[in-house]
């Protein structure tokens, strides 16, 4: 962890010196400040137009609509699964704009269990123990490096991400977690001034350095519980009342997971999301939302959430 912090500080110093030099180059500054896409959501995803910038996003996963102040959150995709705890996660770090279209970033992950709850009311022993051990604690781990490019193909606006996330969180390392390679593609088509149709595709490949764990003195294989590949795709309809406020309906088109040693992929239940986004500026937005399964629509299985982007 100390080495990672040192690397970030060194990059900060390097980026700061580069920023001073770039300010002296008027032509380069003009190129950097040019927009490539006009969709407000994709703009926020692409980060600041500055050569050097702070680049972050955070997601709060709240409880159900039936019990909005609960510290537990139902598992929407698996009806029989026990609820998990409310949590907040995200990434923060630095972004360097290589050109008008190309960006590279170095970020650290951040995670907090029940950040706004001081107590829990549950009969689930596992969640009770987790709350007592980790409640209101914030950890910084899982560094992430990414390259992404903004571009257009005809009328289609796009951002392509290539990322590698190194696993350092203890709970994942205990089960062999080593790293995640991720490719994601976000695209939007402008129907008219207020309405867009958008899509997101994501592929993840997980790597491990452990196949077995000791369980009550026995050596047990965990390969069947380790994800190796995930595939997700969704479509969304976006309506912008103006450039500062939008309504979005997102539905999964497909979601698959393949575990190590498995012969085929498993289908994961499709999820739907309804959300509003308020854009304080081009680079800062907040988006409250609810998630549900259309075929199992009820208040105790509809969860709340909040997405925040801050790019300076």
N, C-alpha and C positions, 0 to 999 in steps of 0.2 A: 504493500500500500504506500509506503514512504517513497519508493522508487517511482510509482505512478504519479504521485503528487509532485515530485521533483520534475518529472517529464512535462507535466502540465505547466509548471512555473517557467521552465525553460522555453516551452512553446509560447507562453504568454509574452515573455521578454522578446523572443524572436519576432512574434507577430506585431508587437508594439513598434519595434524598430522598422519593420516593413511598412506599417501603417504611416509612420512619419515620412518615409521616403515616398510612399505612394501619394501623399498629399501634395508633394512637390511636383508630381507629374500630373498635370491637369488632364491630359489626354487619357491616361490610364484611369483616372477617377471617373471621367465621363463614361467610359466603357463599362466600368464596374456598376454604375448607378442605373444602367439601362435595364428595363424589364424585358423578360422573355415571354411571360405568360400573364393573363389578366384575371384568371379565376382567383378570387380572394382566399379560398381555402388552400389552394396549391401554393399561392404566394407565401402564406404563413408557414407551410411545410418547408418551403425552400430557404427560409431564414432571411436575415437582414441583407440589404443590398450593399452594406459596407464591406470593404475589403476584409477587415477583421471584425468579428462580432461574437457576442455571447449567444449561445444556441441551446435552447432547452424546451422540453415538453414534459408535462406531468399529467397523470391520470389518477383520479380518485374513484374507487369502486365501492359504492355505498350499499346499504342494505335494501330490503324490499319496500315497495310502496305500502304494503300492509303494515309494516312496522319500521318506519323510516329512521327511528333513532336506535335501532338494534345494532349491536356490535358484530352480528353475524350476517353473512351474505349467502343466499341460496345459490346452488350450482345449477344454472339454467340448462346447461347442455346434458346433464346427467340427473334424471329425476331421483334416482335411488341414492345419489351421492350425498354425503353429509355436508352441511353448509360450511363455508370457510369464514375467515374473519374479514371484516371491512379493512381495506388497505389503500395505500397510496404509493405509486411508483412513478419513476420518470428517469430522464437523463438530462445532464447539464454539462456544458463545457464550451469549447471554442470552435468557431468555424472560420475557415479561410477560403475566400472566394478566389479561386484560381483564374477564372475568366468570367465573362458575362453568363456563361452557362454551367461551368464546372465548379464544384465545391468539395472540400474535404473537411471533416470534423473529427475532433477527439473529445469524447465525453465520458463521464462517469455515471453509473447507475445510482439511483437513490431509492430506498424502499422504507416504508413505515407501516407497521401493523397498528390498526385502530388508532390513528393519530389524534382523534378528537373524542375518544371514549376513556373515561376514568374507571369504569366498572363494566362487568358483563353479567348478563342473566341468561344462563344456559345450562342444559342438562348434558351437554356434550363434553365429556372429560378431556378429549383431545383439544378442543377449542379453548376450554378453560385453562389447561396447562400452557397452551401457546400464548394466551393473553397474559397470564401471570409472568411468563418468561420474556415476552417480546412486546407487550402492550405499550404504545406510545414511544417506542424506541425507533430511532432512525439510523439506518446504516447506509454507507456509501460503498459500492462495490461494482463488480462486473463492468470493467471499462469497455468502451465501444469505439471503434474507428470506422468511419464510413466515407465513401465517395458517392456523390450523386450529381446528376445532370438534369437541368431543365431544358426542354426543347419542345418544338411543335412539329407535327407531321400533318400537313394540310391544315384542317380546322381542329385537329386533336391536340390538346395541351397535355404535356407529360412531365413527370419526374420519375427517374429511375434511380433506385438506391442499391448499392452494394455495401454490405456491412459485415464486420466480424466482431462478435462480442465474446470476451474472455471471461469464463466463469470463475469467480472468486468467492461467491457467497457460500458459507459453510454447509447450509442445508442441501445445496445442489452438489457440492464437491463430495459430500459423504456418500452420494450415490453415483459417483464417477463422472459428474459433469465436468467437461473440459472447455468446450467452446461452441458457439453457434455461428454458422455462416447464414446470412439472410439476404435474399434478393426480393425487392418489392417494387411494384410498378403502380403508379397512380396516374390516371388519365381523366380528362374532363373534356366534354364537347359542349360548346355554347350553342344552345337552341335559339335563344334570344337574349336581350339585355339582362333579363332577370332570372332566366332558367337555364340550368346546366344538367346534363346527364353525366355521371362519373362512374368510374370503376377502379377497383384496387385488386391486385394479384400479389400474393406473398408466398414465397417458398423458403423453408428453413431446413437446414441440415445440422444435426447435433453430433458432436464428437465426445467420446468418453475415454477415460484412462483406467476404468475399473469395470470388471465384469461380475465380481462377487463381493458380498459383504458377510460379515460374521453376525449371525442371528441366533442369540442364546447358545453360543458356542458352536454353532454349525455354519459351515461355509455354504452360502445360498447364492445361486445365480440371480442377477437382477436384470439380465438382458431383456426379458419379456416385458419389463416395466419401463424400459428406457426408450424414449422417442428417438427415432432416427431421421424421419422426414415428416414434415407437415406441409400441407397445401391448402390455401384458402383463397377464395375469390368472392367479391361482393359487388353489387350495383347500388347506386344511390341516385336519388332525385334531389336536386338542390334548388331552392327558390330564394332569391335575394330580394328582400323588401327594398333595400338600398345597399350601398357598399359597406354598411356597418352591421347589418342584421340579416341572418339567413335561417331558413328552416331546411332540415335534411331528414330524409327517410332512407335508411340503409338496410338492405337485406342480403344475407349470405346466398350466394349461388351454389357454392360447394365448400366443403371443409372436410379434409381427410387427414388421418394420422397413421403412420406406419411405425411399428415398434421393431426393435432389433430382433432378429430371428423369426419374425412374422413372415408368412408367405404372401400376404396381401395387406392393403391399407384398410383401415376402418373408417366408416363414415361417422362424422361428428354432427350432432343436431344443428340445423341452420338457425341462426339467431337474427333478430331484427332490432333496429335501433331507431328511435325518433329523438332528434335533438335540435336545439337552437344554438346558434353561434353569434356572439357579439364581438365585433372587431373594434377594439379600442383604437387601433392603428393598423397599418399594414402588417406590423410585426408582432402585435400582441392581441391575443384572442382568448375568450373563455366560452366553453360550450357545455352547458348542462344537458343531460340526456337520460333516457330510460331504455333498458334493454329487455327483450321478452322473446318467447318462442310463440309464433303465431298459432300453432296448433294446440298450445297449452297456455292460453292467455288468461291469467288471473293475477290478482294483486300480490299474493304471497310468492309468486314466481315472476314478478316484474321488478327488476333492480334499477337503482339510480346510479348515476355517475356524473363525472365532471372532467373535462379535458381542458388543460391550460397550456398555451404556447407563449413563451416570452423570448423574443429575439431582439437584441439591442446592438 
